[in-house]
Amino acid sequence: MRAELLIPAGFIVLVAPARAVTYLSVEQAQQAIFPGAKFTPDFRKLTDAEVARIEKESDTTAYSREVKCWKVDAGGWFIVDEVIGKHEFITYAVGLDAGGAVQGIEIMDYRETHGGEIRQPSWRAQFHGRKHGEALKLEDDIQNISGATLSCKHVTDGVRRLLTFYDLVLKGR
């Protein structure tokens, strides 16, 4: 007697592949947030003490000690950061005006199979004008997107961390 595996006709197995999508380069994101501006790189390597203070004050995790930031010629800062989505990193940019308020957010690289709705202008617009010290929590201050909960939460946490970084490291420079 021989055992056979039978698969019914028409049965299809679908596997959703991970897809990495690059939406914007650094230069494109800079111009999307600060049209016509010029940028001077001012990358930072955080000390252990700075990382500890930023993590404690923002109640988030810093994934890297390297902070990619650029000074904007008209005032303000442009910062590129990464947060984990569900499984993969999301690369995003935050523009801060001269007073440290969020000018805009752009999603640059999205590597997850679900949750790309965080690119929607209406979701990103919720951050506009937010400053360090203001409440910034998902579902309390920032609306969630069903199916993108972890991406929404982690980008929100990342923005809160960058606002803390601005306040503790960049402010007054």
The 8 nearest C-alpha neighbors of each residue, nearest first, counted from 0:
[[1, 2, 3, 4, 5, 6, 7, 8],
 [0, 2, 3, 4, 5, 6, 7, 8],
 [3, 1, 0, 4, 5, 6, 7, 8],
 [4, 2, 5, 1, 6, 0, 7, 8],
 [5, 3, 6, 2, 7, 1, 8, 10],
 [4, 6, 3, 7, 8, 2, 10, 9],
 [7, 5, 8, 4, 10, 9, 11, 3],
 [6, 8, 10, 9, 5, 11, 4, 12],
 [9, 7, 10, 6, 11, 5, 12, 4],
 [8, 10, 11, 7, 6, 12, 5, 13],
 [11, 9, 8, 7, 12, 6, 13, 5],
 [12, 10, 9, 13, 8, 7, 6, 14],
 [11, 13, 14, 10, 9, 15, 6, 7],
 [14, 12, 11, 15, 16, 10, 9, 17],
 [13, 15, 16, 12, 17, 11, 112, 18],
 [16, 14, 13, 17, 112, 18, 113, 12],
 [17, 15, 14, 18, 112, 111, 13, 19],
 [18, 16, 112, 111, 15, 19, 110, 113],
 [19, 17, 110, 112, 16, 20, 111, 109],
 [18, 20, 110, 109, 17, 21, 111, 108],
 [19, 21, 109, 108, 110, 22, 18, 107],
 [20, 22, 108, 23, 107, 109, 19, 24],
 [21, 23, 107, 108, 20, 24, 106, 109],
 [24, 22, 107, 27, 28, 21, 25, 108],
 [23, 25, 27, 26, 28, 107, 22, 21],
 [24, 26, 28, 27, 29, 23, 107, 79],
 [25, 27, 29, 24, 28, 30, 23, 31],
 [28, 26, 24, 30, 29, 25, 23, 31],
 [27, 29, 31, 25, 30, 26, 23, 24],
 [30, 28, 26, 27, 32, 31, 33, 25],
 [29, 31, 34, 33, 27, 32, 28, 26],
 [32, 30, 28, 29, 33, 34, 27, 105],
 [31, 33, 30, 29, 103, 34, 94, 28],
 [32, 34, 30, 36, 29, 31, 35, 94],
 [35, 33, 30, 36, 31, 32, 29, 37],
 [34, 36, 30, 33, 37, 29, 31, 32],
 [37, 35, 34, 33, 72, 71, 38, 73],
 [36, 38, 72, 71, 35, 39, 73, 70],
 [37, 39, 71, 70, 69, 72, 40, 36],
 [38, 40, 70, 69, 41, 71, 37, 72],
 [41, 39, 69, 42, 68, 70, 38, 67],
 [40, 42, 69, 68, 39, 43, 70, 67],
 [43, 41, 67, 68, 66, 40, 44, 69],
 [44, 42, 66, 65, 45, 41, 67, 68],
 [43, 45, 65, 64, 66, 46, 42, 63],
 [46, 44, 64, 49, 43, 50, 65, 47],
 [45, 47, 49, 48, 50, 44, 64, 51],
 [46, 48, 50, 49, 51, 45, 64, 52],
 [47, 49, 51, 46, 50, 52, 45, 53],
 [50, 48, 46, 52, 51, 47, 45, 53],
 [51, 49, 53, 47, 52, 48, 54, 45],
 [52, 50, 48, 54, 49, 53, 55, 47],
 [51, 53, 55, 49, 50, 54, 56, 48],
 [54, 52, 50, 56, 55, 51, 57, 49],
 [55, 53, 59, 51, 57, 58, 52, 60],
 [54, 56, 52, 58, 53, 57, 51, 59],
 [57, 55, 53, 54, 58, 52, 163, 59],
 [56, 58, 160, 54, 59, 55, 53, 159],
 [59, 57, 55, 54, 56, 60, 160, 53],
 [60, 58, 54, 57, 156, 160, 61, 55],
 [59, 61, 54, 62, 58, 160, 157, 57],
 [60, 62, 63, 54, 59, 50, 64, 160],
 [63, 61, 60, 64, 82, 81, 83, 65],
 [62, 64, 65, 61, 66, 81, 45, 44],
 [63, 65, 45, 44, 66, 62, 50, 61],
 [64, 66, 44, 63, 43, 45, 67, 42],
 [67, 65, 43, 42, 68, 44, 64, 80],
 [68, 66, 42, 79, 78, 65, 43, 69],
 [69, 67, 78, 42, 41, 77, 66, 40],
 [68, 70, 40, 77, 41, 39, 38, 76],
 [71, 69, 76, 39, 38, 75, 40, 72],
 [70, 72, 38, 74, 75, 76, 73, 37],
 [73, 71, 37, 74, 38, 36, 70, 39],
 [74, 72, 71, 75, 36, 37, 97, 70],
 [75, 73, 97, 71, 72, 96, 76, 70],
 [74, 76, 97, 96, 71, 95, 70, 73],
 [75, 77, 70, 95, 71, 69, 94, 78],
 [76, 78, 94, 69, 68, 93, 95, 70],
 [79, 77, 68, 93, 92, 67, 94, 76],
 [80, 78, 92, 67, 91, 68, 93, 77],
 [81, 79, 91, 90, 92, 78, 82, 67],
 [82, 80, 90, 89, 88, 91, 83, 79],
 [83, 81, 89, 88, 153, 84, 154, 157],
 [82, 84, 88, 87, 89, 85, 86, 153],
 [85, 83, 150, 87, 86, 88, 149, 89],
 [84, 86, 149, 87, 83, 150, 111, 88],
 [87, 85, 84, 83, 111, 88, 110, 149],
 [86, 88, 84, 83, 110, 111, 85, 89],
 [89, 87, 83, 82, 84, 81, 90, 110],
 [88, 90, 109, 82, 81, 108, 83, 84],
 [91, 89, 81, 108, 107, 80, 106, 88],
 [90, 92, 106, 107, 80, 105, 79, 81],
 [93, 91, 79, 105, 78, 104, 80, 106],
 [94, 92, 104, 78, 103, 77, 95, 79],
 [93, 95, 77, 102, 103, 76, 101, 32],
 [96, 94, 101, 76, 102, 99, 100, 75],
 [95, 97, 75, 99, 98, 100, 102, 101],
 [96, 98, 75, 74, 99, 95, 76, 100],
 [99, 97, 96, 100, 75, 95, 170, 74],
 [98, 100, 95, 96, 97, 130, 101, 75],
 [101, 99, 130, 128, 95, 129, 96, 98],
 [100, 102, 95, 128, 127, 129, 103, 94],
 [103, 101, 95, 94, 127, 96, 100, 128],
 [104, 102, 94, 101, 32, 93, 127, 105],
 [103, 105, 93, 92, 123, 94, 106, 91],
 [104, 106, 92, 91, 107, 28, 93, 103],
 [107, 105, 91, 118, 108, 90, 92, 104],
 [106, 108, 23, 91, 22, 90, 21, 105],
 [109, 107, 21, 90, 20, 89, 22, 106],
 [108, 110, 89, 20, 19, 111, 21, 90],
 [109, 111, 19, 18, 87, 20, 89, 108],
 [110, 112, 113, 17, 109, 87, 18, 19],
 [113, 111, 17, 18, 110, 16, 114, 15],
 [114, 112, 111, 115, 147, 146, 116, 85],
 [113, 115, 147, 116, 146, 150, 117, 111],
 [114, 116, 117, 113, 118, 109, 147, 111],
 [117, 115, 118, 114, 119, 147, 144, 113],
 [116, 118, 115, 119, 122, 114, 151, 123],
 [117, 119, 116, 106, 115, 120, 123, 105],
 [118, 120, 117, 121, 122, 116, 123, 115],
 [121, 119, 123, 122, 124, 118, 117, 125],
 [122, 120, 124, 119, 123, 125, 118, 117],
 [123, 121, 124, 119, 120, 125, 117, 118],
 [122, 124, 120, 125, 121, 126, 104, 119],
 [123, 125, 121, 126, 127, 122, 120, 103],
 [126, 124, 123, 127, 122, 141, 121, 142],
 [127, 125, 124, 129, 123, 128, 101, 103],
 [126, 128, 101, 124, 102, 129, 125, 103],
 [129, 127, 101, 100, 126, 102, 130, 103],
 [128, 130, 100, 101, 126, 127, 133, 131],
 [131, 129, 100, 133, 99, 132, 128, 162],
 [130, 132, 162, 133, 163, 166, 129, 159],
 [131, 133, 130, 134, 163, 162, 135, 159],
 [134, 132, 131, 130, 135, 129, 159, 140],
 [133, 135, 136, 132, 140, 139, 131, 129],
 [134, 136, 140, 133, 159, 141, 137, 155],
 [137, 135, 140, 139, 141, 134, 138, 155],
 [136, 138, 141, 139, 152, 140, 142, 143],
 [137, 139, 142, 141, 143, 140, 136, 152],
 [140, 138, 137, 136, 141, 142, 135, 134],
 [141, 139, 136, 135, 138, 137, 142, 134],
 [142, 140, 137, 138, 139, 136, 125, 143],
 [143, 141, 138, 137, 140, 144, 139, 122],
 [142, 144, 138, 148, 151, 137, 145, 141],
 [145, 143, 147, 148, 146, 142, 151, 116],
 [146, 144, 147, 148, 143, 114, 116, 151],
 [145, 147, 148, 114, 144, 113, 149, 116],
 [148, 146, 114, 144, 150, 145, 149, 151],
 [147, 149, 151, 150, 146, 152, 144, 143],
 [148, 150, 152, 151, 147, 85, 84, 153],
 [149, 151, 84, 153, 147, 152, 148, 154],
 [152, 150, 148, 149, 154, 153, 147, 155],
 [153, 151, 149, 155, 150, 154, 137, 148],
 [152, 154, 156, 150, 155, 151, 157, 149],
 [153, 155, 157, 156, 151, 152, 150, 158],
 [156, 154, 152, 158, 153, 157, 151, 159],
 [157, 155, 153, 159, 154, 158, 152, 160],
 [158, 156, 154, 160, 159, 155, 153, 161],
 [157, 159, 161, 155, 160, 156, 162, 154],
 [158, 160, 156, 162, 157, 161, 57, 163],
 [161, 159, 157, 163, 57, 158, 162, 164],
 [162, 160, 164, 158, 163, 159, 165, 157],
 [161, 163, 131, 165, 159, 164, 160, 158],
 [162, 164, 166, 160, 161, 165, 131, 53],
 [165, 163, 161, 167, 162, 166, 168, 160],
 [166, 164, 169, 162, 163, 168, 170, 167],
 [165, 167, 163, 170, 164, 168, 169, 162],
 [166, 168, 164, 165, 163, 169, 170, 53],
 [169, 167, 165, 164, 166, 170, 49, 163],
 [170, 168, 165, 172, 166, 171, 167, 164],
 [171, 169, 166, 172, 165, 168, 167, 99],
 [170, 172, 169, 168, 166, 165, 98, 167],
 [171, 170, 169, 168, 70, 165, 75, 97]]
